[in-house]
Amino acid sequence: ATSTSSLPPRFSTSRAMADSCRLVDKAGGTSTIALFTYARLWLFSEQVLMVRQDFLVPVFWPTRMQLALFTFAFLRPSRVALGLCVAMRISMYTAQAPMIWDSSIWANFTDCCFLSSLVLCADADVLRGTGDTVRVMMGMFYVAAGFWKLNSAFLDATVSCGPIYVASLLAYLPPALTPIWLVKPALAAAPLMTIAGEMVLGVCLLSSSRPARRAGVLLSGLLHFAIAITPHPNSVPTFGVMCMVRMFHVMPHAWTATLREALAPPGDRRGLAIRAAGAALVAGSCGFTSTPGFTVDYAIPLQFALCLSAARAALHAAAAAAVSESPERRGPSALLRVVNALLVLVAFGYAFLSQPLGLMDIGAASPFASIRLHGGSNHLLMPTGLLQRWAGDDFSRSDLFGGGVVRVTRTDSAYLNALWPANCTGELRPRITSLLRDGRHIALQFNPTARRTLGPFLREHFMHRWRPESGAPFEAFTIPAFELRRTLEEVRQSREAFAIEYERLPGVVGDEAWRTAAWRSRVAYTEDGRGGRTCRAKAAGAHFWAECADDEIVVRPFPPGLGGLYLWKTALWFAYPIIEGIEELPCMD
């Protein structure tokens, strides 16, 4: 190995890193410093996210107690205090589920791993017991995000979410720099570029090569910075904050040295200039705020600061690797290896088995993928919704997954219309819509995930919904029977009087013509909000309406027992809009 004392002056920073990046010294000191550096970074970022996203905090949650605990742990970090904070945040997302982001689920997986290491390891061994497992989990999630986009809807550049993101970024350029001859190929290439970027990022994190892992961290920063500065409604800086903080585990000592360096007084003019430039860039990123109600979305500058830190840490780690050898690492205990293996197995199931089985739609590791889970699969390689296919279009086999698919043709419920089908096209800037049309995109977008997660108040008062008095035609959509049962249960809890009309489709799989027009029975249902209800049904070929059967979807009780509780806490499904002349699902997330 090259001695650090023999390095030329221009490697002075790398010389310091050669010590800071060692995975453990004889006393475990650098590893303990790295642990508590990560602790403070995690505590700070999580508090920012909680304040920024108070809709993820359950109404009964002891917010002040959590704030006090996080503040104490930040000022006096210890393994016990940090463990209590991590457990409390995991519990918060679990209590709020399933009305949480997919990034919240990713955070819970990685933090469960971190918590296990806090419980089972000494201070100096915590990051060693966590790092590889968190890295593998994040790699799997990124690969899954790209893999599930290998479907006919996302790959179709006329409906895909990919061109919407590219057009949103191109909209920052003046019209003279975005001629149609440039916009068309850029939008056409967007789906494949997105898939390749996410999958390459994930593969880099999964790689055994440290340079590849560093490249994965840099790609993650680039991806999330682009997402953060994308104009509303597609700006998601909070997602990037969560992911970039977890990138600490990929090269913990390089991150530690970077953060300590950033907070230390500059030693010369060059150091002062670098810090001033970094601060100016972070402050300037506030100008990308576009979320309604925010003068400054402080998650954006935090995300940008994390991206800059990740880039600097990658340089530190590369320089340290070039001038020193890492000492031999002591592996985690047998018990922790078992716990980590189980967590990775569950994370793999979440990332790659939820959609084929039909256990999760909203919240799955497939953001903006437009993957089709009910009515048949649109994925090029994998089936989806297998449990729903097995259960069929009635309840003879399963109360949880049976009932088939329904097409809602009208409802006057403010709760339901604010939730489905979630058309948010009007929130796109006119310039973005114009660029999309220049690129032959249908310029339609739906955001059911945001409506579920933000809660009923925000979606009913600040988001577009169909209103009966508008005179506009109702936007019909299809949805699995379980999701209809679940959501009607929510409407009843709100005591809203409402009417709904829907059609039950024959079978559980079909094409767009089937989803648009086929039916085997029609149902008209009203409820007065006080327990009074009427339900009439008409079978295909029948001349008259009749009273609904006791097992009709709209009057069937919600599934009892552990199965019903599990799906109530984990499973939400998209409503797929029916758009005349469009054969693929539009952009939705």
C-alpha positions as CSV (number, residue, x, y, z in Angstrom):
1,A,0.0,0.0,0.0
2,T,1.1,3.6,-0.6
3,S,1.9,5.5,2.6
4,T,-0.1,8.6,3.1
5,S,3.0,10.4,4.3
6,S,4.6,10.0,0.8
7,L,1.7,11.7,-1.0
8,P,2.4,15.0,-2.8
9,P,0.7,18.2,-1.4
10,R,-2.1,18.1,-3.9
11,F,-3.3,14.9,-2.3
12,S,-3.6,16.5,1.2
13,T,-7.4,16.1,1.3
14,S,-7.0,12.5,0.1
15,R,-4.4,11.9,2.8
16,A,-7.0,12.9,5.4
17,M,-9.5,10.7,3.7
18,A,-7.1,7.7,3.7
19,D,-7.5,7.8,7.5
20,S,-11.2,8.8,7.6
21,C,-12.3,6.2,5.1
22,R,-10.8,3.2,6.9
23,L,-13.6,1.0,7.9
24,V,-12.4,0.5,11.4
25,D,-9.4,1.4,13.5
26,K,-8.1,-0.6,16.4
27,A,-10.4,1.2,18.9
28,G,-13.4,1.3,16.5
29,G,-13.2,5.1,16.7
30,T,-13.7,6.1,13.0
31,S,-16.7,3.7,12.8
32,T,-18.3,5.2,15.9
33,I,-17.8,8.7,14.5
34,A,-19.4,7.6,11.2
35,L,-22.3,6.1,13.1
36,F,-23.1,9.3,14.9
37,T,-22.5,11.4,11.8
38,Y,-25.2,9.3,10.1
39,A,-27.4,9.5,13.1
40,R,-27.4,13.3,13.0
41,L,-27.9,13.3,9.2
42,W,-30.8,10.8,9.5
43,L,-32.4,12.7,12.4
44,F,-32.2,16.1,10.7
45,S,-33.5,14.8,7.4
46,E,-36.4,12.9,8.9
47,Q,-37.5,15.9,10.9
48,V,-37.5,18.0,7.8
49,L,-39.5,15.3,6.0
50,M,-42.0,15.0,8.8
51,V,-42.6,18.8,8.9
52,R,-42.7,19.0,5.1
53,Q,-45.1,16.0,4.9
54,D,-47.3,16.3,7.9
55,F,-50.0,14.4,6.0
56,L,-47.9,11.3,6.7
57,V,-48.3,11.8,10.4
58,P,-51.3,9.9,11.9
59,V,-53.8,12.3,13.6
60,F,-53.2,10.5,17.0
61,W,-49.4,10.6,16.7
62,P,-47.4,12.1,19.6
63,T,-45.6,14.6,17.3
64,R,-44.2,16.8,20.1
65,M,-42.8,13.8,21.9
66,Q,-41.2,12.6,18.7
67,L,-39.7,16.1,18.0
68,A,-38.3,16.2,21.6
69,L,-36.8,12.7,21.3
70,F,-35.3,13.5,17.9
71,T,-33.8,16.7,19.2
72,F,-32.3,15.0,22.3
73,A,-30.8,12.2,20.1
74,F,-29.3,14.8,17.7
75,L,-27.7,16.7,20.6
76,R,-26.6,13.7,22.6
77,P,-26.4,10.8,20.1
78,S,-26.3,7.3,21.5
79,R,-27.3,3.9,20.2
80,V,-30.2,3.6,22.5
81,A,-31.6,7.1,21.7
82,L,-31.1,6.6,18.0
83,G,-32.8,3.2,18.2
84,L,-35.8,4.7,19.9
85,C,-36.0,7.4,17.2
86,V,-35.8,4.9,14.3
87,A,-38.4,2.6,15.9
88,M,-40.7,5.5,16.4
89,R,-40.4,6.7,12.8
90,I,-40.9,3.1,11.5
91,S,-44.0,2.9,13.7
92,M,-45.3,6.2,12.4
93,Y,-45.3,5.1,8.7
94,T,-46.7,1.7,9.7
95,A,-49.6,3.3,11.5
96,Q,-50.3,5.6,8.6
97,A,-50.1,2.8,6.0
98,P,-51.3,2.3,3.3
99,M,-51.7,6.1,2.8
100,I,-47.9,6.6,2.4
101,W,-45.5,7.0,-0.5
102,D,-43.6,4.1,-2.0
103,S,-40.5,5.9,-0.7
104,S,-41.9,5.6,2.8
105,I,-42.0,1.8,2.4
106,W,-38.4,1.9,1.1
107,A,-37.4,3.9,4.1
108,N,-39.1,1.4,6.5
109,F,-37.2,-1.5,4.9
110,T,-33.8,0.1,5.2
111,D,-34.5,1.5,8.6
112,C,-35.6,-1.9,9.9
113,C,-32.2,-3.2,8.9
114,F,-30.5,-0.3,10.6
115,L,-32.6,-0.8,13.8
116,S,-31.6,-4.5,13.8
117,S,-28.0,-3.6,13.7
118,L,-28.4,-0.9,16.4
119,V,-29.9,-3.6,18.7
120,L,-27.5,-6.4,17.9
121,C,-24.2,-4.6,17.4
122,A,-21.8,-2.5,19.4
123,D,-21.4,1.1,18.3
124,A,-18.3,0.5,16.1
125,D,-20.0,-2.4,14.3
126,V,-23.4,-0.9,13.5
127,L,-22.7,0.5,10.1
128,R,-20.7,-2.7,9.1
129,G,-23.8,-4.7,10.1
130,T,-26.1,-2.5,8.0
131,G,-24.3,-1.2,5.0
132,D,-24.3,-4.0,2.6
133,T,-27.9,-5.0,3.3
134,V,-29.2,-1.4,2.8
135,R,-27.2,-1.1,-0.4
136,V,-28.6,-4.3,-1.7
137,M,-32.2,-3.3,-0.8
138,M,-31.8,0.1,-2.5
139,G,-30.3,-1.6,-5.5
140,M,-33.2,-4.0,-5.8
141,F,-35.7,-1.1,-5.5
142,Y,-34.1,0.8,-8.3
143,V,-33.9,-2.3,-10.5
144,A,-37.5,-3.0,-9.8
145,A,-38.5,0.6,-10.6
146,G,-37.0,0.1,-14.1
147,F,-38.0,-3.5,-14.6
148,W,-41.7,-2.8,-14.1
149,K,-41.6,0.0,-16.6
150,L,-41.0,-2.7,-19.3
151,N,-44.6,-2.6,-20.2
152,S,-46.5,-1.5,-23.3
153,A,-48.0,1.6,-21.7
154,F,-44.7,3.0,-20.4
155,L,-42.8,2.1,-23.6
156,D,-45.5,3.9,-25.7
157,A,-44.1,7.5,-26.0
158,T,-47.5,8.9,-26.8
159,V,-48.9,8.0,-23.3
160,S,-45.9,7.3,-21.1
161,C,-44.9,9.2,-18.0
162,G,-41.3,9.4,-19.2
163,P,-41.9,12.1,-21.9
164,I,-43.8,14.1,-19.3
165,Y,-40.7,14.4,-17.1
166,V,-38.5,15.2,-20.1
167,A,-40.9,17.8,-21.4
168,S,-41.1,19.3,-17.9
169,L,-37.3,19.8,-17.8
170,L,-37.2,21.0,-21.4
171,A,-39.7,23.6,-20.5
172,Y,-37.0,25.5,-18.6
173,L,-35.4,26.2,-21.9
174,P,-36.5,29.1,-24.1
175,P,-38.7,28.2,-27.1
176,A,-35.8,28.9,-29.5
177,L,-33.8,26.0,-27.9
178,T,-36.7,23.5,-28.1
179,P,-37.6,23.2,-31.8
180,I,-40.0,20.4,-32.7
181,W,-37.2,18.4,-34.5
182,L,-35.4,18.2,-31.1
183,V,-38.5,17.7,-28.9
184,K,-39.8,14.7,-30.9
185,P,-36.8,12.4,-30.6
186,A,-36.2,13.5,-27.0
187,L,-39.7,12.5,-25.9
188,A,-39.6,9.4,-28.0
189,A,-36.4,8.3,-26.3
190,A,-37.6,9.2,-22.8
191,P,-39.1,5.8,-21.9
192,L,-36.1,3.7,-22.7
193,M,-33.7,6.3,-21.2
194,T,-35.7,6.2,-17.9
195,I,-35.7,2.4,-17.8
196,A,-32.0,2.1,-18.6
197,G,-31.1,4.8,-16.1
198,E,-32.9,3.2,-13.2
199,M,-31.8,-0.3,-13.9
200,V,-28.1,0.7,-14.4
201,L,-28.3,2.6,-11.2
202,G,-29.6,-0.4,-9.3
203,V,-27.1,-2.8,-10.9
204,C,-24.3,-0.5,-9.9
205,L,-25.4,-0.5,-6.3
206,L,-25.7,-4.3,-6.3
207,S,-22.2,-4.7,-7.8
208,S,-19.3,-6.0,-5.9
209,S,-17.1,-3.3,-7.5
210,R,-16.6,-0.3,-5.3
211,P,-16.1,2.1,-8.3
212,A,-19.5,0.8,-9.7
213,R,-21.1,1.4,-6.3
214,R,-19.7,5.0,-6.3
215,A,-21.2,5.4,-9.8
216,G,-24.5,4.2,-8.5
217,V,-24.5,6.9,-5.8
218,L,-23.7,9.5,-8.4
219,L,-26.4,8.3,-10.7
220,S,-28.9,8.3,-7.8
221,G,-28.0,11.9,-7.1
222,L,-28.4,12.9,-10.7
223,L,-31.8,11.1,-11.0
224,H,-33.2,12.6,-7.8
225,F,-32.0,16.1,-8.6
226,A,-33.8,16.0,-11.9
227,I,-36.9,14.8,-10.2
228,A,-36.6,17.5,-7.5
229,I,-36.4,20.4,-10.0
230,T,-39.2,19.0,-12.2
231,P,-42.1,21.5,-12.0
232,H,-45.3,20.7,-10.2
233,P,-47.1,18.2,-10.1
234,N,-44.1,16.0,-10.7
235,S,-41.6,17.5,-8.3
236,V,-40.8,15.0,-5.6
237,P,-37.7,16.3,-3.7
238,T,-38.7,14.3,-0.5
239,F,-38.2,11.1,-2.4
240,G,-34.6,12.1,-3.2
241,V,-33.9,13.2,0.4
242,M,-34.9,9.8,1.6
243,C,-32.8,7.9,-1.0
244,M,-29.7,10.1,-0.8
245,V,-29.5,9.8,3.0
246,R,-29.5,6.0,2.6
247,M,-26.6,6.3,0.1
248,F,-24.5,7.1,3.2
249,H,-24.4,3.3,3.8
250,V,-22.6,2.7,0.5
251,M,-19.5,4.7,1.6
252,P,-20.0,5.8,5.2
253,H,-16.6,7.0,6.0
254,A,-16.3,9.1,2.8
255,W,-19.7,10.7,3.7
256,T,-18.4,11.3,7.2
257,A,-15.3,13.0,6.0
258,T,-17.3,15.1,3.5
259,L,-19.8,16.3,6.1
260,R,-17.1,17.1,8.6
261,E,-15.1,18.9,5.9
262,A,-18.2,20.9,5.0
263,L,-18.8,22.1,8.5
264,A,-15.2,22.8,9.3
265,P,-13.8,26.3,8.9
266,P,-12.0,26.7,5.5
267,G,-8.3,26.4,5.7
268,D,-7.5,28.6,2.7
269,R,-9.1,30.7,0.0
270,R,-9.7,27.7,-2.2
271,G,-11.7,26.1,0.6
272,L,-13.6,29.3,1.2
273,A,-14.4,29.6,-2.5
274,I,-15.7,26.0,-2.7
275,R,-17.9,26.4,0.3
276,A,-19.3,29.7,-1.0
277,A,-20.0,28.2,-4.4
278,G,-21.7,25.2,-2.8
279,A,-23.8,27.5,-0.5
280,A,-24.8,29.6,-3.5
281,L,-25.9,26.6,-5.5
282,V,-27.9,25.2,-2.6
283,A,-29.6,28.6,-2.1
284,G,-30.2,29.0,-5.8
285,S,-32.0,25.7,-5.9
286,C,-34.8,27.3,-3.9
287,G,-35.9,29.0,-7.1
288,F,-37.1,25.6,-8.4
289,T,-39.9,25.6,-5.9
290,S,-43.2,25.1,-7.8
291,T,-45.4,23.2,-5.3
292,P,-48.6,25.3,-4.5
293,G,-48.6,26.7,-1.0
294,F,-44.8,26.8,-0.7
295,T,-42.8,30.0,-1.0
296,V,-39.7,27.8,-0.6
297,D,-39.9,24.0,-0.7
298,Y,-37.0,23.4,1.7
299,A,-36.8,19.8,0.7
300,I,-35.3,21.0,-2.7
301,P,-32.2,22.7,-1.2
302,L,-31.7,19.8,1.2
303,Q,-31.9,17.4,-1.7
304,F,-29.4,19.5,-3.6
305,A,-27.0,19.7,-0.7
306,L,-27.2,15.9,-0.3
307,C,-26.4,15.5,-4.0
308,L,-23.3,17.8,-3.7
309,S,-22.2,15.9,-0.6
310,A,-22.6,12.6,-2.5
311,A,-20.5,13.8,-5.3
312,R,-17.8,15.0,-3.0
313,A,-17.9,11.8,-1.0
314,A,-17.5,9.7,-4.1
315,L,-14.4,11.7,-4.9
316,H,-13.1,11.2,-1.4
317,A,-13.7,7.5,-1.5
318,A,-12.0,7.1,-4.9
319,A,-9.0,9.0,-3.8
320,A,-8.8,7.1,-0.5
321,A,-9.0,3.8,-2.4
322,A,-6.1,4.8,-4.7
323,V,-3.8,5.6,-1.8
324,S,-4.7,3.0,0.9
325,E,-5.8,-0.5,1.5
326,S,-8.9,-1.2,3.6
327,P,-8.1,-3.3,6.7
328,E,-9.7,-6.6,7.1
329,R,-13.4,-6.3,8.0
330,R,-15.1,-8.3,10.8
331,G,-18.4,-9.6,9.5
332,P,-21.7,-9.2,11.4
333,S,-22.9,-11.8,13.9
334,A,-24.7,-15.0,12.8
335,L,-27.9,-13.7,14.3
336,L,-27.7,-10.4,12.4
337,R,-26.8,-12.2,9.2
338,V,-30.1,-14.2,9.6
339,V,-32.1,-11.1,10.3
340,N,-30.6,-9.2,7.3
341,A,-31.2,-12.2,5.0
342,L,-34.9,-12.3,6.1
343,L,-35.2,-8.5,5.5
344,V,-33.7,-8.8,2.0
345,L,-36.0,-11.7,1.2
346,V,-39.1,-9.7,2.3
347,A,-37.8,-6.7,0.4
348,F,-37.3,-8.8,-2.7
349,G,-40.9,-10.1,-2.4
350,Y,-42.2,-6.5,-2.1
351,A,-40.1,-5.4,-5.1
352,F,-40.7,-8.3,-7.5
353,L,-43.6,-10.4,-6.3
354,S,-46.3,-7.9,-5.2
355,Q,-47.4,-7.1,-8.8
356,P,-47.4,-10.7,-10.2
357,L,-49.5,-11.9,-7.2
358,G,-51.7,-8.8,-7.2
359,L,-51.0,-7.8,-3.6
360,M,-50.1,-4.2,-4.1
361,D,-50.6,-1.5,-6.8
362,I,-50.2,1.9,-5.2
363,G,-47.1,1.9,-3.2
364,A,-45.3,-0.9,-5.1
365,A,-41.7,-0.5,-6.3
366,S,-42.9,0.7,-9.7
367,P,-43.3,4.5,-9.5
368,F,-44.8,6.1,-12.7
369,A,-44.7,2.7,-14.4
370,S,-48.4,2.6,-15.5
371,I,-48.2,-1.2,-14.9
372,R,-51.6,-2.9,-15.3
373,L,-52.6,-5.1,-12.4
374,H,-56.3,-5.6,-13.0
375,G,-57.9,-6.8,-16.3
376,G,-54.7,-8.5,-17.5
377,S,-51.0,-7.7,-17.6
378,N,-49.3,-5.2,-20.0
379,H,-45.8,-6.2,-18.9
380,L,-43.6,-7.6,-21.6
381,L,-42.3,-10.5,-19.4
382,M,-44.4,-11.0,-16.3
383,P,-48.0,-11.7,-15.5
384,T,-49.8,-9.5,-12.9
385,G,-52.8,-10.0,-10.6
386,L,-52.6,-13.8,-10.5
387,L,-54.6,-14.0,-7.2
388,Q,-57.4,-12.0,-8.8
389,R,-57.4,-14.2,-11.9
390,W,-57.5,-17.3,-9.7
391,A,-60.4,-16.0,-7.6
392,G,-62.5,-15.1,-10.7
393,D,-65.3,-12.6,-11.1
394,D,-67.4,-13.8,-8.1
395,F,-66.6,-14.7,-4.4
396,S,-66.9,-18.4,-4.5
397,R,-63.1,-18.9,-4.2
398,S,-62.0,-15.9,-2.2
399,D,-63.7,-13.1,-0.4
400,L,-60.4,-11.1,-0.5
401,F,-59.5,-11.3,-4.2
402,G,-62.8,-12.3,-5.8
403,G,-65.4,-10.1,-7.4
404,G,-63.6,-9.3,-10.6
405,V,-63.5,-5.9,-12.2
406,V,-66.1,-3.1,-12.1
407,R,-66.6,-0.1,-14.4
408,V,-67.9,2.9,-12.5
409,T,-70.1,4.9,-14.9
410,R,-71.3,7.6,-12.5
411,T,-71.2,8.7,-8.9
412,D,-72.2,12.0,-7.1
413,S,-69.9,11.3,-4.1
414,A,-67.5,14.2,-3.5
415,Y,-65.2,11.7,-1.7
416,L,-65.1,9.3,-4.6
417,N,-64.8,11.9,-7.3
418,A,-61.9,13.6,-5.5
419,L,-60.2,10.2,-5.4
420,W,-61.0,8.7,-8.8
421,P,-59.9,8.8,-11.6
422,A,-57.5,11.5,-10.4
423,N,-57.0,13.6,-13.6
424,C,-54.3,16.1,-12.8
425,T,-53.6,17.3,-16.4
426,G,-54.7,20.8,-15.6
427,E,-51.9,21.2,-13.1
428,L,-49.2,20.8,-15.9
429,R,-47.9,24.1,-17.0
430,P,-49.1,25.2,-20.5
431,R,-45.6,25.2,-21.8
432,I,-45.2,21.5,-20.8
433,T,-48.5,20.6,-22.4
434,S,-47.4,22.4,-25.6
435,L,-44.1,20.5,-25.7
436,L,-45.9,17.2,-25.1
437,R,-48.3,17.8,-28.0
438,D,-45.3,18.8,-30.2
439,G,-43.9,15.4,-29.4
440,R,-47.3,13.7,-30.3
441,H,-48.0,12.8,-26.6
442,I,-51.7,12.8,-25.5
443,A,-50.7,15.2,-22.7
444,L,-52.8,13.5,-20.0
445,Q,-51.7,12.6,-16.5
446,F,-53.4,11.0,-13.4
447,N,-52.1,11.1,-9.8
448,P,-54.1,8.7,-7.6
449,T,-51.1,8.0,-5.4
450,A,-50.8,11.7,-4.4
451,R,-54.6,11.8,-3.7
452,R,-54.5,8.8,-1.5
453,T,-51.4,10.0,0.4
454,L,-52.3,13.7,0.8
455,G,-55.6,12.8,2.4
456,P,-59.3,13.8,1.9
457,F,-59.0,17.5,2.9
458,L,-56.3,18.4,0.3
459,R,-57.7,16.3,-2.5
460,E,-61.3,17.5,-2.0
461,H,-60.4,21.2,-1.7
462,F,-57.4,21.7,-3.9
463,M,-57.4,19.0,-6.6
464,H,-59.5,18.7,-9.8
465,R,-62.6,16.5,-9.5
466,W,-65.7,15.9,-11.5
467,R,-68.7,17.7,-10.2
468,P,-72.3,16.7,-11.1
469,E,-73.3,20.4,-11.6
470,S,-70.5,21.0,-14.1
471,G,-72.4,19.5,-17.0
472,A,-69.2,17.8,-18.2
473,P,-69.4,14.0,-19.0
474,F,-68.4,11.7,-16.2
475,E,-65.0,10.1,-16.6
476,A,-65.6,6.4,-16.3
477,F,-63.0,4.1,-15.0
478,T,-62.4,0.5,-14.0
479,I,-61.3,-0.8,-10.5
480,P,-61.0,-4.1,-8.7
481,A,-63.9,-5.2,-6.6
482,F,-61.9,-5.2,-3.4
483,E,-60.8,-1.5,-3.9
484,L,-64.4,-0.5,-4.5
485,R,-65.5,-2.3,-1.2
486,R,-62.6,-0.7,0.7
487,T,-63.3,2.8,-0.5
488,L,-67.0,2.6,0.0
489,E,-66.2,1.6,3.6
490,E,-64.3,4.9,3.9
491,V,-67.2,6.8,2.4
492,R,-69.6,5.3,5.0
493,Q,-67.2,6.3,7.8
494,S,-67.5,9.9,6.6
495,R,-71.3,9.6,6.7
496,E,-71.7,11.1,3.2
497,A,-74.9,10.5,1.3
498,F,-74.1,9.3,-2.2
499,A,-75.2,7.4,-5.3
500,I,-73.1,5.2,-7.5
501,E,-73.7,3.3,-10.7
502,Y,-71.3,0.6,-12.0
503,E,-71.1,-2.4,-14.3
504,R,-69.5,-5.7,-13.4
505,L,-67.4,-7.0,-16.2
506,P,-67.5,-10.6,-17.4
507,G,-64.4,-12.5,-16.5
508,V,-61.2,-10.9,-15.1
509,V,-59.0,-10.4,-18.1
510,G,-59.7,-8.6,-21.4
511,D,-58.6,-5.9,-23.8
512,E,-59.5,-2.2,-24.0
513,A,-62.8,-3.0,-25.8
514,W,-63.7,-5.4,-22.9
515,R,-62.7,-2.8,-20.3
516,T,-64.7,-0.1,-22.2
517,A,-67.9,-1.8,-23.1
518,A,-68.4,-5.4,-21.9
519,W,-70.7,-6.0,-18.9
520,R,-72.6,-8.8,-17.3
521,S,-74.6,-6.8,-14.8
522,R,-75.4,-3.2,-13.9
523,V,-75.9,-1.9,-10.4
524,A,-77.5,1.3,-9.1
525,Y,-76.9,2.0,-5.4
526,T,-77.8,4.9,-3.1
527,E,-77.0,5.5,0.6
528,D,-78.4,8.4,2.7
529,G,-75.4,8.6,5.1
530,R,-77.5,7.4,8.1
531,G,-77.6,3.7,7.2
532,G,-80.5,3.7,4.7
533,R,-79.7,2.2,1.4
534,T,-81.2,1.0,-1.9
535,C,-79.6,-1.3,-4.4
536,R,-81.0,-2.4,-7.8
537,A,-79.3,-4.7,-10.3
538,K,-79.9,-5.7,-13.9
539,A,-78.3,-8.7,-15.5
540,A,-77.2,-8.7,-19.2
541,G,-80.1,-9.7,-21.3
542,A,-82.7,-9.0,-18.6
543,H,-85.6,-6.6,-19.2
544,F,-86.2,-5.4,-15.6
545,W,-84.2,-4.3,-12.6
546,A,-84.3,-6.3,-9.4
547,E,-83.1,-6.1,-5.8
548,C,-79.4,-6.8,-5.5
549,A,-78.3,-10.2,-4.3
550,D,-76.8,-10.4,-0.7
551,D,-73.3,-10.9,-2.1
552,E,-73.4,-7.9,-4.5
553,I,-70.1,-6.0,-4.2
554,V,-71.5,-2.7,-2.9
555,V,-73.5,-4.4,0.0
556,R,-71.0,-7.1,0.8
557,P,-69.3,-6.6,4.2
558,F,-65.6,-5.8,4.2
559,P,-63.5,-9.0,4.5
560,P,-63.0,-9.9,8.2
561,G,-60.1,-11.5,9.9
562,L,-56.3,-11.2,9.4
563,G,-56.6,-11.4,5.6
564,G,-58.9,-8.3,5.5
565,L,-56.7,-6.5,8.0
566,Y,-53.6,-7.2,6.0
567,L,-55.0,-5.9,2.7
568,W,-56.5,-2.9,4.5
569,K,-53.0,-1.9,5.7
570,T,-51.1,-2.8,2.6
571,A,-53.2,-2.9,-0.6
572,L,-54.5,0.0,-2.7
573,W,-55.3,-0.2,-6.4
574,F,-55.3,2.3,-9.2
575,A,-58.5,3.2,-11.0
576,Y,-57.8,3.0,-14.7
577,P,-59.5,5.7,-16.7
578,I,-61.4,4.9,-19.9
579,I,-60.2,7.3,-22.6
580,E,-61.9,7.1,-26.0
581,G,-59.4,6.2,-28.8
582,I,-56.6,5.3,-26.4
583,E,-55.5,1.7,-26.3
584,E,-52.9,2.0,-23.5
585,L,-53.0,3.2,-19.9
586,P,-52.1,6.9,-19.7
587,C,-49.4,8.2,-17.4
588,M,-50.4,7.6,-13.8
589,D,-48.9,7.3,-10.4
